[in-house]
Amino acid sequence: MTPESVMTLGRQGMEVMLMISAPLLIVTLAVGLIIGVFQAATQINDASLSFVPKLVAVIVSLIIAGPWILTIMTDYMRRLLTDLPGLIG
């Protein structure tokens, strides 16, 4: 394996990681921002008020984006395992 191929594998792995984590992180950020504004407006400082809606939003987004995330991960692993003999040899 050349240093270029190692860097390419690392870059592709980072891209896949960012792609599969982006929907969940964006939903969590948006819900957290909305709950934060609501808490600031009403002056309610309860930790469960911010935790429970984020948890529900992440579960819903995982249900919605789950098949896409699974497709991205399996395509990456299939491509990686198919190219593995050429990378080693």
N, C-alpha and C positions, 0 to 999 in steps of 0.2 A: 504494500500500500504506500502510495506516495503521500507527501504532506498535503498536496492539493486535494486528493480524494478524501482524506480525513477531514479537511476543512469543509469540503462540499457536503459530506455526510452530516457534519455538525451543524452547518447552516440549514440544511433541509430539516433536520430534527428540530431546530429552534423555530423554523417557520411553521412546522406542523403543530408544535406546542402552542405557539401564539394563536394559530387559527382555531384550535380546539378549545382554548381557554377564553378567547375573546368574547363569545356570546354570554357566557356565565358572568364574566367580570363586568361587562357593560351593563347587564341587567342588575347586578348587585350594586353597581355605582349609581345607576339611575334611581333605584328604589331607596338606597341610602340617602341620596340627595333629597328626594321627596319627603322621606320620613324626617330628615334633619330639619328641613324647612317647616314642616308641620310641628315638630317639637319646639322649635324656636318661636313659632307664632303662638303656640298655646302654653308654653313654658312647662310642658310635661317632660320630666327627665326620668323616664323608666327605661331600663336597658332592654327589657323584653319587648317593648314597643318597637324598637329598631331591629331586634334579632328575628322575631317571628315572621314579619313580612318579607325580610330578605331571604329567609329559609324557604318560605313558600314560593317566592319569585324564582329562586334558583331551581327548585324542584320542577316548577312549571316550565322554565326555560330548558331544563335538561330533558323533559319529556318532549318538548317541541324540537329542540336542536339535537337530540340524542342520535337519531338515525344518521344525520349529516356528520356528526362527530365520529360515529362508528365507521362510516364510509371513508372518511379522511384517514382515520387511523389504520384501517385494514388495507387501504390502497398504499399507504406509506410502508407498512410492514411487508406487504406482498412485493412491492418494488425493491425494498431493501434485501429481502431474502432471495429474490430472483437474481439480483446483481451481486450477491455475496461471493459466489465462486469467482467471478471476474475481478472482484476487489482483492481477494486473498492471493490469487494466483498470479 
